[in-house]
Amino acid sequence: MSFSIGSLTFDGSAVLAPLASVTSAPFRQVCLEHGCSYAVTEMVSSEALVRDVRGAIVRMDRAPSERVLAVQLFGADPATMARSAAIAVERAGAAIVDVNMGCPVRKILGVGAGVALMREPELAQSIVRAMVQACGDSAAVTVKMRAGWDDGSMNAPEIARRVVDAGARAITVHARTRDQVHSGSSRWDVVRQVKQTVGVTVVGNGGVKSAADAAAMMRDTGCDAVMIGRGALGNPWVFESIRSGQPRVPSIEERFAVIRRHLALYIEQFGERVAAREMRKHLCWYLRGLPGSAVVRASLQTMGSSGQMQEVIGSFEAALLRGDTRADPGDFKERAVEQGD
Ligand SMILES: Cc1cc2nc3c(=O)[nH]c(=O)nc-3n(C[C@H](O)[C@H](O)[C@H](O)COP(=O)(O)O)c2cc1C
């Protein structure tokens, strides 16, 4: 399986979705190591990039083996979006600059960005045209949109046609409306309509959590690849599974090796304190469903040092390998109490 975006070619058929506060470089690296075709940064404010805000610049940091850096931008002003796209290309080396036309969060809608752009087709088109001009041949501009604003306006095919006319090289469709936010049935028919409307690569997104889901979405919609968001949380193996077409359940050793790798990448890039804070949610996802993990997950939430985290993770892994899950809750509660949590 492979697909292309402009002159870029990718192996496989599954992309890691942009997820605010989640898809920083360490998680993108872990997913790339498990077979995702490429990964998208969390959304970055175009205004903040133009003002050279450090927090925004850092979001574009490349993961160690990231061949293609895909930076997602949000904003509603064509000139600012164009300038920020040029910054993403020149400063960070982005080869894909993605436009957020799907975010339903009030703060983003308040500035006319995210899915609000789907109600302004001409503005959406002007933004993409300006960005394509700013990027030239250095990067492909792509757009991630929703099926539409609500049931009465599922205009993804029209927006897709307009932005492709303006030079967009790929379209991702999150097959839900703004009203649905992140739940409710996916509108795969809209993904199919978009694929029938435009001649560029179409990536289907929404509710894909397994190889079977990915195969079904590609078969039913004709999309070229799928994008995975929540299905990858604590489960980078989903990308291997989609490549092989088989379910993939990691062993305990594999799971903990990835946890340690993820934590080490965080420490390397952001230092101990940020690593401890940011890894809490990832650890909850990695440990979800393991016997005795509820108490461990609770104790990890208040840990301020990655050293403490490593210790608790190591003891929990050892207990699981011994099959000693009976003793886990007490042991870990004690440990958490000892640490003053
Ligand atoms: C916590 C969270 C953060 C998200 N952040 C972004 C974002 O920064 N940019 C974006 O385009 N979509 C964002 N999304 C939407 C996802 O990229 C994706 O479209 C959505 O979760 C549906 O895919 P899934 O069912 O595979 O999770 C976010 C979703 C979640 C749950």
The ligand as an ORCA input file, in Angstrom:
! r2SCAN-3c Opt
* xyz 0 1
  C      -7.947     15.568     22.239
  C      -8.149     15.883     20.788
  C      -7.416     16.880     20.197
  C      -7.605     17.189     18.845
  N      -6.840     18.161     18.269
  C      -6.967     18.418     16.944
  C      -6.120     19.363     16.281
  O      -5.233     19.983     16.890
  N      -6.320     19.561     14.951
  C      -7.285     18.879     14.242
  O      -7.430     19.082     13.030
  N      -8.072     17.978     14.837
  C      -7.915     17.720     16.145
  N      -8.690     16.757     16.729
  C      -9.571     15.924     15.882
  C      -8.799     14.660     15.435
  O      -7.704     14.983     14.626
  C      -9.709     13.688     14.667
  O     -10.221     14.348     13.544
  C     -10.873     13.195     15.532
  O     -10.446     12.798     16.821
  C     -11.597     12.011     14.849
  O     -10.685     10.948     14.640
  P     -10.655      9.656     15.629
  O     -12.068      9.131     15.697
  O      -9.695      8.720     14.958
  O     -10.196     10.156     16.972
  C      -8.556     16.476     18.082
  C      -9.294     15.464     18.688
  C      -9.115     15.151     20.021
  C      -9.915     14.039     20.649
*
